[in-house]
Amino acid sequence: MSAPLTYVLNRVFVREFFRAHAGLFTFCFTSIFCYCFYIIPTHNLPPDVFIRENLRFTLSLLTAPDMTLAMYTAWFFYTLKSWQYTGRQLRINSNAFIFYSVLSYPRHQQYRSWFTIQCTIHTPLFAYSVLVLITGVVYEEYAVAILTPIYVLFLSALSAVYYVRLSNSRVGGDSGPGMLRQAGIQKSFALLPLYYLMNRGKLSFAISKLLSALALVSIFYLFEYEAGDVRVPALIMLLIATAHTWLMLNLYRFEEIYLSIGRNLPFRRTHLYFRQLSLCLIIMLPEIIWLLTNFGLRQASGLLLFLAGLSMVYCTLLYRTGIHVQRYLQAVFMLFIVFFILILSGGTMALTAVSFLASYLVFHRYYYDHRATVRT
């Protein structure tokens, strides 16, 4: 029986987690409730029609694909937040007894207890899933209704695996700070900048994603989009790539300061170029998912290549300027103006090819050039 272990973990982690984040939960619940049920229309409506329209808007919002994708992303970060909180609590000396209590149970019972704990932490997510399930059945949106609770259960199961590995790896010595280090994950040298971003660059990542979201909303609001006109989505790709320039600067600084030995490794520059391209695409994965779900396959593929080319221009520009913030941002601003004019002129396809060619030439020329000094 793992009930005693579940009870102890619940007292140590779940209650304190909700208590520590009570302000966040209150703000989110109040904001969503007021937004959905107290929307003030632009024209006068009878009370019964007003209530019916608000309810219809709320129900349609729950099953909207864009809203569902945004909620899935927010839930993923919520799960990461719970991982961070649990790992921080496990490092407290007063909670050291938990390791020995956990290890007194077989692994399958440990997993069962941690799964129950994470499901309790995911209580707000399950409540939302039930609401989506009911709404999906009413609106006959069965895919969203079924996938939403499955997604929450998947996050809970993944969290239980992480907690089991974390609690078992911590006994016998401190494994050092950081979520990935505690979990004992084998880290590839090529992905070390990505691990650094997940561990130390959360604020820069969040700001970049916020700017990307603002770009999506503002462009569709300011410009009228017509099917077949690639200029409006191309402007969005330009703004998305530009929004990630500060993130690229931080990753480049990390590589230059801590991973400069990488230039001595026997890799071809072509391989390193595509490795850098893969890292950029991983960072912009949420935007790529949005792109693939909102455009046709042919147009989405072209826009994805365009986004990748612009991102590599901004990324490889750092090998020319070095970590000189003012010089780099000035160059980014000038390139943005040039790209903006070319997009409005209808030169998106030509700009895609030129971007890949120019970025590769810059990378090939300046990757081993140590005159690009590190300046903070």
LUMTOR-794124 format. One record per residue (C-alpha): x, y, z; residue number from 1; residue in one letter. Coordinates in pm, whole numbers, plus 50000, padded with zeros to 5 digits. Layout:
REM LUMTOR-794124
MARVEX   east  north     up    k  r
MARVEX      X      Y      Z  NUM  a
...
//
This chain:
REM LUMTOR-794124
MARVEX   east  north     up    k  r
MARVEX  50000  50000  50000    1  m
MARVEX  50138  50342  49899    2  s
MARVEX  49865  50543  50073    3  a
MARVEX  50094  50659  50361    4  p
MARVEX  50354  50779  50111    5  l
MARVEX  50087  50961  49911    6  t
MARVEX  49961  51128  50228    7  y
MARVEX  50310  51248  50324    8  v
MARVEX  50386  51378  49975    9  l
MARVEX  50051  51553  49966   10  n
MARVEX  50120  51732  50294   11  r
MARVEX  50472  51836  50191   12  v
MARVEX  50424  51935  49827   13  f
MARVEX  50061  51981  49719   14  v
MARVEX  49934  52200  50000   15  r
MARVEX  50243  52418  49999   16  e
MARVEX  50233  52445  49620   17  f
MARVEX  49879  52580  49616   18  f
MARVEX  49952  52802  49913   19  r
MARVEX  50262  52950  49748   20  a
MARVEX  50075  53017  49423   21  h
MARVEX  49739  53120  49566   22  a
MARVEX  49772  53472  49424   23  g
MARVEX  49838  53339  49074   24  l
MARVEX  49537  53107  49085   25  f
MARVEX  49311  53383  49214   26  t
MARVEX  49424  53623  48941   27  f
MARVEX  49379  53368  48660   28  c
MARVEX  49037  53252  48779   29  f
MARVEX  48910  53607  48829   30  t
MARVEX  49043  53724  48491   31  s
MARVEX  48896  53433  48296   32  i
MARVEX  48563  53445  48477   33  f
MARVEX  48521  53820  48429   34  c
MARVEX  48632  53807  48066   35  y
MARVEX  48399  53524  47972   36  c
MARVEX  48087  53617  48167   37  f
MARVEX  48103  53995  48199   38  y
MARVEX  48187  54101  47844   39  i
MARVEX  48028  54436  47774   40  i
MARVEX  47884  54449  47418   41  p
MARVEX  47916  54755  47198   42  t
MARVEX  47536  54782  47161   43  h
MARVEX  47248  54744  47401   44  n
MARVEX  47102  54395  47440   45  l
MARVEX  46817  54258  47650   46  p
MARVEX  46939  54074  47963   47  p
MARVEX  46839  53729  47837   48  d
MARVEX  47011  53785  47500   49  v
MARVEX  47316  53930  47677   50  f
MARVEX  47355  53617  47893   51  i
MARVEX  47298  53385  47596   52  r
MARVEX  47555  53563  47380   53  e
MARVEX  47816  53559  47657   54  n
MARVEX  47757  53189  47713   55  l
MARVEX  47782  53118  47340   56  r
MARVEX  48107  53314  47319   57  f
MARVEX  48252  53128  47617   58  t
MARVEX  48157  52785  47483   59  l
MARVEX  48297  52859  47137   60  s
MARVEX  48618  52991  47295   61  l
MARVEX  48672  52663  47479   62  l
MARVEX  48671  52463  47155   63  t
MARVEX  48862  52708  46933   64  a
MARVEX  49183  52545  46794   65  p
MARVEX  49401  52849  46862   66  d
MARVEX  49272  52878  47217   67  m
MARVEX  49323  52506  47272   68  t
MARVEX  49683  52526  47150   69  l
MARVEX  49750  52826  47374   70  a
MARVEX  49603  52643  47674   71  m
MARVEX  49812  52332  47602   72  y
MARVEX  50125  52548  47595   73  t
MARVEX  50028  52723  47919   74  a
MARVEX  49963  52388  48087   75  w
MARVEX  50304  52260  47980   76  f
MARVEX  50472  52559  48144   77  f
MARVEX  50250  52510  48449   78  y
MARVEX  50381  52153  48471   79  t
MARVEX  50740  52275  48441   80  l
MARVEX  50665  52521  48722   81  k
MARVEX  50549  52233  48943   82  s
MARVEX  50868  52041  48859   83  w
MARVEX  51077  52339  48957   84  q
MARVEX  50888  52385  49283   85  y
MARVEX  50914  52017  49375   86  t
MARVEX  51285  52004  49298   87  g
MARVEX  51342  52315  49509   88  r
MARVEX  51149  52165  49800   89  q
MARVEX  51349  51843  49779   90  l
MARVEX  51671  52040  49823   91  r
MARVEX  51555  52176  50159   92  i
MARVEX  51735  51999  50443   93  n
MARVEX  51419  51963  50648   94  s
MARVEX  51269  51751  50367   95  n
MARVEX  51563  51512  50339   96  a
MARVEX  51359  51240  50511   97  f
MARVEX  51144  51216  50198   98  i
MARVEX  51422  51042  50005   99  f
MARVEX  51445  50760  50256  100  y
MARVEX  51067  50739  50285  101  s
MARVEX  51033  50712  49907  102  v
MARVEX  51306  50450  49870  103  l
MARVEX  51135  50222  50120  104  s
MARVEX  50870  50157  49853  105  y
MARVEX  50907  49972  49520  106  p
MARVEX  50933  50184  49210  107  r
MARVEX  50582  50110  49086  108  h
MARVEX  50436  50229  49417  109  q
MARVEX  50656  50539  49405  110  q
MARVEX  50523  50609  49057  111  y
MARVEX  50164  50560  49172  112  r
MARVEX  50207  50805  49459  113  s
MARVEX  50383  51070  49250  114  w
MARVEX  50119  51031  48979  115  f
MARVEX  49846  51094  49236  116  t
MARVEX  50033  51399  49366  117  i
MARVEX  50073  51547  49018  118  q
MARVEX  49707  51482  48935  119  c
MARVEX  49618  51675  49249  120  t
MARVEX  49844  51962  49138  121  i
MARVEX  49671  51943  48799  122  h
MARVEX  49327  51984  48958  123  t
MARVEX  49264  52320  48780  124  p
MARVEX  49361  52154  48452  125  l
MARVEX  49123  51864  48507  126  f
MARVEX  48843  52108  48594  127  a
MARVEX  48902  52290  48266  128  y
MARVEX  48917  51953  48085  129  s
MARVEX  48575  51857  48220  130  v
MARVEX  48434  52188  48096  131  l
MARVEX  48593  52132  47754  132  v
MARVEX  48460  51776  47749  133  l
MARVEX  48104  51893  47812  134  i
MARVEX  48137  52174  47560  135  t
MARVEX  48289  51942  47301  136  g
MARVEX  48002  51698  47332  137  v
MARVEX  47748  51979  47298  138  v
MARVEX  47924  52133  46995  139  y
MARVEX  48025  51791  46855  140  e
MARVEX  48395  51880  46882  141  e
MARVEX  48491  51529  46991  142  y
MARVEX  48861  51555  46904  143  a
MARVEX  48922  51845  47143  144  v
MARVEX  48696  51689  47406  145  a
MARVEX  48894  51363  47404  146  i
MARVEX  49246  51499  47355  147  l
MARVEX  49229  51754  47639  148  t
MARVEX  49196  51510  47934  149  p
MARVEX  49438  51271  47766  150  i
MARVEX  49693  51551  47739  151  y
MARVEX  49656  51634  48110  152  v
MARVEX  49697  51265  48203  153  l
MARVEX  50006  51248  47982  154  f
MARVEX  50158  51549  48162  155  l
MARVEX  50080  51386  48497  156  s
MARVEX  50236  51056  48391  157  a
MARVEX  50545  51231  48255  158  l
MARVEX  50576  51426  48581  159  s
MARVEX  50556  51105  48784  160  a
MARVEX  50843  50955  48583  161  v
MARVEX  51048  51268  48641  162  y
MARVEX  50977  51269  49016  163  y
MARVEX  51069  50902  49053  164  v
MARVEX  51401  50955  48879  165  r
MARVEX  51464  51273  49075  166  l
MARVEX  51394  51123  49416  167  s
MARVEX  51604  50815  49345  168  n
MARVEX  51900  51002  49198  169  s
MARVEX  51930  51248  49486  170  r
MARVEX  52025  50986  49747  171  v
MARVEX  52399  50935  49780  172  g
MARVEX  52507  51287  49706  173  g
MARVEX  52396  51617  49566  174  d
MARVEX  52360  51605  49192  175  s
MARVEX  52387  51978  49153  176  g
MARVEX  52137  52248  49065  177  p
MARVEX  51908  52252  48769  178  g
MARVEX  51614  52043  48664  179  m
MARVEX  51795  51857  48388  180  l
MARVEX  52096  51777  48603  181  r
MARVEX  51879  51640  48881  182  q
MARVEX  51695  51417  48642  183  a
MARVEX  52021  51260  48524  184  g
MARVEX  51952  51328  48157  185  i
MARVEX  52242  51262  47921  186  q
MARVEX  52313  51599  47763  187  k
MARVEX  52435  51635  47406  188  s
MARVEX  52704  51895  47345  189  f
MARVEX  52505  52035  47052  190  a
MARVEX  52198  52093  47271  191  l
MARVEX  52377  52251  47567  192  l
MARVEX  52260  52602  47461  193  p
MARVEX  51902  52475  47465  194  l
MARVEX  51949  52332  47817  195  y
MARVEX  52096  52663  47924  196  y
MARVEX  51790  52838  47786  197  l
MARVEX  51554  52607  47977  198  m
MARVEX  51748  52651  48301  199  n
MARVEX  51866  53012  48298  200  r
MARVEX  51691  53187  48011  201  g
MARVEX  51325  53144  48099  202  k
MARVEX  51263  53521  48116  203  l
MARVEX  51419  53588  47775  204  s
MARVEX  51225  53297  47630  205  f
MARVEX  50896  53422  47776  206  a
MARVEX  50956  53775  47647  207  i
MARVEX  51036  53645  47298  208  s
MARVEX  50718  53437  47290  209  k
MARVEX  50514  53732  47412  210  l
MARVEX  50653  53950  47134  211  l
MARVEX  50575  53676  46882  212  s
MARVEX  50215  53659  47003  213  a
MARVEX  50184  54037  46977  214  l
MARVEX  50322  54020  46624  215  a
MARVEX  50060  53764  46522  216  l
MARVEX  49777  53971  46662  217  v
MARVEX  49898  54312  46541  218  s
MARVEX  49974  54213  46181  219  i
MARVEX  49634  54053  46125  220  f
MARVEX  49474  54357  46288  221  y
MARVEX  49667  54619  46088  222  l
MARVEX  49675  54445  45748  223  f
MARVEX  49393  54286  45555  224  e
MARVEX  49484  53930  45462  225  y
MARVEX  49367  53778  45136  226  e
MARVEX  49412  53414  45037  227  a
MARVEX  49709  53378  44805  228  g
MARVEX  49878  53701  44922  229  d
MARVEX  50197  53588  45092  230  v
MARVEX  50304  53933  45210  231  r
MARVEX  50100  53943  45531  232  v
MARVEX  50217  53602  45663  233  p
MARVEX  50570  53688  45545  234  a
MARVEX  50560  54002  45761  235  l
MARVEX  50456  53783  46053  236  i
MARVEX  50756  53555  45991  237  m
MARVEX  50981  53862  45983  238  l
MARVEX  50846  53987  46317  239  l
MARVEX  50875  53641  46473  240  i
MARVEX  51238  53608  46366  241  a
MARVEX  51315  53961  46489  242  t
MARVEX  51145  53893  46823  243  a
MARVEX  51395  53612  46888  244  h
MARVEX  51709  53815  46822  245  t
MARVEX  51769  53890  47191  246  w
MARVEX  51732  53520  47263  247  l
MARVEX  51987  53442  46992  248  m
MARVEX  52224  53697  47143  249  l
MARVEX  52203  53530  47484  250  n
MARVEX  52262  53186  47335  251  l
MARVEX  52560  53313  47139  252  y
MARVEX  52704  53472  47453  253  r
MARVEX  52670  53138  47632  254  f
MARVEX  52848  52956  47349  255  e
MARVEX  53131  53206  47331  256  e
MARVEX  53194  53213  47706  257  i
MARVEX  53139  52849  47805  258  y
MARVEX  53153  52644  47483  259  l
MARVEX  53436  52807  47290  260  s
MARVEX  53615  52470  47299  261  i
MARVEX  53359  52356  47044  262  g
MARVEX  53561  52520  46767  263  r
MARVEX  53834  52260  46828  264  n
MARVEX  53601  51967  46769  265  l
MARVEX  53622  51788  46431  266  p
MARVEX  53296  51909  46275  267  f
MARVEX  53247  52045  45925  268  r
MARVEX  53114  52396  45904  269  r
MARVEX  52820  52273  45696  270  t
MARVEX  52728  52037  45979  271  h
MARVEX  52761  52318  46232  272  l
MARVEX  52546  52545  46017  273  y
MARVEX  52259  52296  46002  274  f
MARVEX  52300  52227  46373  275  r
MARVEX  52251  52597  46436  276  q
MARVEX  51950  52595  46206  277  l
MARVEX  51798  52302  46398  278  s
MARVEX  51847  52487  46726  279  l
MARVEX  51663  52792  46589  280  c
MARVEX  51374  52579  46468  281  l
MARVEX  51344  52406  46807  282  i
MARVEX  51331  52743  46983  283  i
MARVEX  51054  52859  46749  284  m
MARVEX  50858  52534  46764  285  l
MARVEX  50534  52695  46900  286  p
MARVEX  50530  52943  46612  287  e
MARVEX  50596  52662  46363  288  i
MARVEX  50304  52461  46501  289  i
MARVEX  50081  52766  46463  290  w
MARVEX  50207  52811  46106  291  l
MARVEX  50137  52451  46005  292  l
MARVEX  49788  52452  46156  293  t
MARVEX  49671  52781  46001  294  n
MARVEX  49800  52759  45643  295  f
MARVEX  49800  52500  45370  296  g
MARVEX  50090  52260  45349  297  l
MARVEX  50245  52422  45043  298  r
MARVEX  50220  52779  45173  299  q
MARVEX  50324  52676  45525  300  a
MARVEX  50635  52502  45388  301  s
MARVEX  50738  52813  45198  302  g
MARVEX  50680  53036  45499  303  l
MARVEX  50874  52795  45719  304  l
MARVEX  51173  52815  45485  305  l
MARVEX  51140  53192  45485  306  f
MARVEX  51134  53201  45866  307  l
MARVEX  51435  52970  45885  308  a
MARVEX  51632  53184  45640  309  g
MARVEX  51563  53508  45827  310  l
MARVEX  51647  53344  46160  311  s
MARVEX  51980  53220  46026  312  m
MARVEX  52063  53569  45897  313  v
MARVEX  52008  53712  46246  314  y
MARVEX  52190  53421  46407  315  c
MARVEX  52499  53418  46186  316  t
MARVEX  52522  53797  46203  317  l
MARVEX  52653  53749  46557  318  l
MARVEX  52964  53577  46422  319  y
MARVEX  53037  53900  46239  320  r
MARVEX  52956  54153  46512  321  t
MARVEX  53052  53949  46818  322  g
MARVEX  52880  54008  47150  323  i
MARVEX  52851  54379  47100  324  h
MARVEX  52490  54455  47183  325  v
MARVEX  52467  54803  47031  326  q
MARVEX  52634  54705  46705  327  r
MARVEX  52425  54390  46672  328  y
MARVEX  52093  54563  46740  329  l
MARVEX  52177  54839  46493  330  q
MARVEX  52249  54578  46226  331  a
MARVEX  51925  54395  46311  332  v
MARVEX  51728  54718  46278  333  f
MARVEX  51876  54799  45937  334  m
MARVEX  51816  54444  45812  335  l
MARVEX  51459  54460  45939  336  f
MARVEX  51391  54776  45735  337  i
MARVEX  51542  54617  45423  338  v
MARVEX  51349  54293  45469  339  f
MARVEX  51027  54484  45535  340  f
MARVEX  51058  54679  45210  341  i
MARVEX  51145  54368  45009  342  l
MARVEX  50847  54179  45148  343  i
MARVEX  50606  54459  45061  344  l
MARVEX  50762  54465  44713  345  s
MARVEX  50677  54098  44665  346  g
MARVEX  51031  53959  44685  347  g
MARVEX  50964  53691  44946  348  t
MARVEX  51083  53391  44744  349  m
MARVEX  51400  53564  44629  350  a
MARVEX  51465  53684  44983  351  l
MARVEX  51439  53326  45111  352  t
MARVEX  51716  53204  44880  353  a
MARVEX  51933  53509  44946  354  v
MARVEX  51891  53469  45322  355  s
MARVEX  52015  53111  45325  356  f
MARVEX  52304  53193  45092  357  l
MARVEX  52414  53505  45281  358  a
MARVEX  52384  53340  45623  359  s
MARVEX  52587  53039  45511  360  y
MARVEX  52861  53257  45362  361  l
MARVEX  52881  53469  45679  362  v
MARVEX  52890  53159  45898  363  f
MARVEX  53155  52992  45680  364  h
MARVEX  53369  53307  45681  365  r
MARVEX  53350  53414  46045  366  y
MARVEX  53290  53098  46250  367  y
MARVEX  53662  53043  46313  368  y
MARVEX  53744  53413  46315  369  d
MARVEX  53842  53493  46674  370  h
MARVEX  53859  53866  46606  371  r
MARVEX  53488  53878  46693  372  a
MARVEX  53569  53942  47057  373  t
MARVEX  53334  53885  47346  374  v
MARVEX  53197  54215  47476  375  r
MARVEX  52931  54239  47743  376  t
//
